[in-house]
C-alpha cells in the first residue's frame, strides 16, 4: 500500500479498541469509510461487566458472550443489613471484558476496519486538511505514521489524545477502580444470578464495592477518588468477609474511571472523543459499557456527517445528542452520589429507601431500557417526596 515514502491515508483513525472505539470503527467501516483502529494489545479493563438488555438489543450482542444472567441485585448497608431488588422480567447480562472487547474489535475488522496493535504517540499537522497520527507498532515499537481527516480518541479516562487536543481534559475528575477476578466458590451461599453491591465506608468512602458473578469466575471490586484509600486492602477485607479469600485469584486490574462528561468532546478541527475519554460513565452507578458504545455510535454519526460535508460543526453533534438522551439521568445520579455516599449514616438510609417497590421498579426501568419512564409521573413524585422525607429525617435533630 505505502510505497516510495507515500503515507497511508485514512478517513478516520480510531485510537483505542474498547467498547467505544470498536463500535465507532465498526459503524464507520460499515458505512464505507476507510478506518484504522489502533489498539494497544494485552490490556484488560477492570469492570463489573454488567450490560443492560437495551445494549444487547441495540448492539446485537450474541448470547455466547454472556457469562451470566443476573435476576436480582443485593444492596448491602454499613450495618450489613441488605435489601434484595429482583429484576422482574428479563435479566441483566454479564460479560467478561477479556472476551467482550476482542469480540467487538473483531467485529470492526469484519466490517472493514484495519485493526492494528499500536500505541498512539502524537498528532502533527503539516498537510492542509489532514492530520498525521504517529504511533508505535507492536512489540518492537517501530515508529509508524498515517494521515487522516479525523481522529477519534477512545483511549480511556487518561486519554493521550484528549490530553493533547482537548482543553481542560487533564482536569477530568476520576474515581480509581480496582478489582480481582477470582475462581467461583463452591457452595450454596454463592448465587450466580445475583449482583451484590456494598455501600460501606470501609470498603469505599465515596463509591461502592461489588461482587459480580461471571459464570466460572467472580469480579470483586471497589472504587474511590479518595487519595490514600487502600483499594487492595478493601478488597482483601471484602473477600475475607464473604468467604472468597480462599478462592484462586486469576487476575488483578486497576484503572481510572471518569466521573463527569467533559464539556467539549471535539477540538473544533479534527479530533473527537468517545467513551471514558469523553467522561461518559454514569455517576453513582459507575455504569460505562452502554454509554461508551452509544458514545462510539454517536461519534461515528458525527464523523460521518463531518466527512461528507466537511462542516466542523458536525463534530459537536455527538455530545449534544448524548446529553439530550442521558444528561438528565447523569444529573440525577450525580446528585444521588453527592447526597447519599457521604457517610455511613446516609448510606444506611439509602439502602433502606431501596426497599421501596416504587424505587425498585423505577430503578430497573431506567437501568434496563435507558429511559426515564415518563408514563409514571405519580411514582416519580412519590419517590421524590419519600427521598426528601428521608433526607429531612436525617437533617432534623
Protein Blocks (a to p, Z undefined) as FASTA:
>chain_A
ZZghiacddfbdcehjafklmmmmmmmmmnopacdddddehiacddehiacfklmmmnop
afklpmbdcfbdcdddfkopacdddebeajdddddfklmmmmmmmmmmmnopacdddddf
bdcdfbghiacddddehjkopacddddfbdcdfebjklmklmmmmghklmpccddddddd
ddddedjklcfkbccddddfklomkbccddddehjaccdddddfbehiafklmmmmmmmm
nopmmpccfbdcdddddfbdcfbfbehlapccehjlnopacehklpaklmmmmmmmmmmm
mmmmmmmnopaklmmmmmmmmmmmmmmmmmmmmmmmmmmmmbmklmmmmmmmmmpmklmm
mmmmmmmnopacfklmmlmmmmmmmmmmmmmmmmpZZ
